[in-house]
Amino acid sequence: MFSTVSETTLRESTPASNATPPPLAPPLTPEDSRLILGNKQLAATAFMVIAFTTLVATLSYVAGRATTPAPAPEPVQARQTAAPVRPPVQAAPAAPSRAAEQVIVVDPKPAAAPQEARPANEDLTPAPGAIYYQVASVDKGMADVSVQYLRDKGFAARRAPGASPAVYRVLVGPLGAQPMPSQTEARLKSLGFNPFPKKY
């Protein structure tokens, strides 16, 4: 009933402490010691380098701000400028019972440039028989802008009704009043207009 195990069987089944270890792997060659990184390892390494660089830059900035004192604001000094001195104006002697009066001298403003005379009603058709250069046929707003532009350039320009109620002609003239119509036409062309004579 009892089974007896022989001592030799027991020794064979338990490993001996003085048994020889399994053979070691052969020594590594330079080819075997290369570091091989996959995409995940490369991404993690790049992230760590960027994070470290950012940390160093931030700490450097904070340390620099803490050690550099802010420039103190300069005190504002009121500037005193001497007012232009004008010769005093002698007022006519007042009655002895009155107190002295203060006289203020005002410089006259330069005269404004005279405005060019405009026709009484620009929307009326020009006089029959008059010849103008027509430079545009546009809506009222553009006609007003074009007329003002041409007047600023020295032309006698005006607005006149066009072919329909919403269209206005931009006219320069009358040609009898303009010096040298060919020069006027050349100047209008140099400004980008394409003028043509229009007789009313």
Buried (B, 14 or more C-beta within 10 A) or exposed (E): EEEEEEEEEEEEEEEEEEEEEEEEEEEEEEEEEEEEEEEEEEEEEEEEEEEEEEEEEEEEEEEEEEEEEEEEEEEEEEEEEEEEEEEEEEEEEEEEEEEEEEEEEEEEEEEEEEEEEEEEEBEEEBEEEBBBBBBBBBEBEEBBEBBEBBBEEEBBBBBBBBEEEEBBBBBBBBBEEBEEBEEBBEBBEEEEBEBEEBEE
